[in-house]
């Protein structure tokens, strides 16, 4: 576990440092004109105040164009009004997404993204294993295609005190697209249907600004039969907050127990009784927004001496007005259900269709 955490933190440090340097350079470039026009402290303060007013007006205009009919003017002002102090670009990131999602909820032709949607034509993993007694590992390529589709739809709005009940579905595909000797099979597909209750909140506790609470049920499965079947059910609680420049998501869960199998190939009973040892019992995500760039660190663990866990870094960056690039580095256990108990490191590069922030 020490190797896993140190590798994850080292990767995050390098990517974060590079991102900070790049955006610091950009910020310096953007501020050159303002510095030349306002050499004194008073002029600089006036320029900063004027810029804050312009950002507030732009935020109000954007929110008015995208917010739902039931969003009040007071709420719009609450999102955008900052008391004429300098407002950083990341401060509207989550609330802007929630406002945009709300505008699409009543549109019958729109299904809203849930988690990231991406296509990664290049994905290299370090420990290729089928975990299928009918297949040989030497016929498995270390390079494959990985992509994810994730959607959600509201089934009951304003369920309780402004909360909404959603159904969601996420599928992750691992495709041996370059393995012509094996006829380019889909090595593994993971399915995650969910039902959850989500409520935007605005609570302040010290430096922690709570933004969203969610409670739900999810089923994870690879849709296979014995002996390659993998699945488990969970109840989870998710809390999303903002601490300074960072968004923090904490999601603990409780695994719903299953009966033991009467014999190894019994289709009934628990397919993976030790999965919590590798997948943990909570997931922590920390994200930082730099303009239209998002850097995120994920850690999964159960804080026990015999645990395994995992770490992942996502870095998304704009390619054009519609799409982003995505770099993803994973190390640990549980990247896919069939290999949940195999340690692996995966590097992926591709196109992000929808981001989290």
C-alpha positions, 0 to 999 in steps of 0.5 A, a space after each residue: 500500500 505504501 508503494 501505491 500511495 507514494 506512486 499516486 502522490 508522486 504522479 499527482 505532484 508532477 502533473 500538478 506542478 506542471 499545471 501550476 507552472 503553465 497556468 502561472 505563466 498564462 496568468 502572468 501574460 494576462 496581467 501584463 496589460 493591467 499592470 502597465 495601465 495601473 502602475 499604482 496600488 490604487 489603480 491596480 485595486 480599481 482594475 481588479 474591482 472592474 474585472 470582478 464586476 465584469 466577471 459577475 455580469 458575465 456570470 449572471 448573463 450565462 446563468 440567466 441563459 442556462 438556468 431553469 424556470 424555477 431558479 429565482 433571481 436571488 439564487 442567480 445572484 447568490 451564485 454570481 455575487 461576490 461582494 465586488 471581491 476578485 472571483 477566481 475562475 473555478 468558483 462557478 465550476 460546479 454550480 454552473 454545471 448544476 445549473 446547466 443540468 437543470 435546464 436539460 431535465 425537462 427536455 425529453 430529448 436530452 439525457 444528461 452526462 453522469 460521470 465522464 464520457 470518454 474514448 481512449 484509443 491508446 491504453 497500455 496496462 502493465 499486467 495483462 491477464 484474462 482471469 479466464 481458465 479457457 484463455 491463455 494470457 500470452 494471447 492478450 495484448 498490453 495495448 487496448 482501447 478503453 472508453 466509458 459512457 455514463 448517463 443519468 435522467 431525473 425520475 422525480 424532481 423536488 422529491 424532498 426539500 429541493 432534492 432530485 431522484 435520478 437513475 443512471 447507467 455507466 458502462 466501461 469497455 476494455 477492447 482488444 482492438 489491436 489484437 488481430 490474433 484473437 479477432 479483436 474481442 471486447 475483453 471486459 465490459 463493466 456495467 453500473 446501474 444506479 438509483 440515487 437522491 441528489 441535493 445541492 446545498 450551500 453550507 459553510 463550515 470553516 473553509 469547507 463550502 458544501 455543494 452537493 449531497 447524494 445517497 444511492 444504490 449501485 450495482 456493479 457487474 461484468 455481465 458474465 456467467 461462471 467462472 468469470 462472473 464478477 458483481 457486487 451491490 453497494 449503498 453509498 453516501 457522497 459529499 461534494 465540497 469546495 475548499 479554497 481552490 479545490 473540489 473534494 468528493 468523499 464517497 463511503 459505501 456499505 456493501 450489501 452482503 451476499 450468501 456464500 456459494 454452495 460450490 465454486 461454479 454455483 451461479 447463486 451466491 457471492 462471486 467475489 467475497 474478498 472484493 472489499 479488500 481490493 476496492 476498499 470502502 470509500 473513494 476520495 477525489 480531489 479536483 482543481 480547475 484551471 480555466 478549462 483544464 481540470 486536474 483530479 486525483 482519486 484514491 480508493 482505500 479501506 484504511 486496514 493493514 491488509 488492504 490494497 486500494 488504488 490511485 488514479 490521476 485524470 488531467 483534461 485539457 481543451 482541444 477545441 470548443 467542443 472536445 477535450 483531451 484526457 490523460 489518465 494514469 491508474 495504479 493499484 487494484 480494481 481498474 476492471 472487475 475481472 481483474 479486481 485482485 490483480 495489481 496493475 498500472 495503466 496509462 491512457 490517452 484519448 478524447 473527453 466528451 463530457 467532463 466533471 467540471 
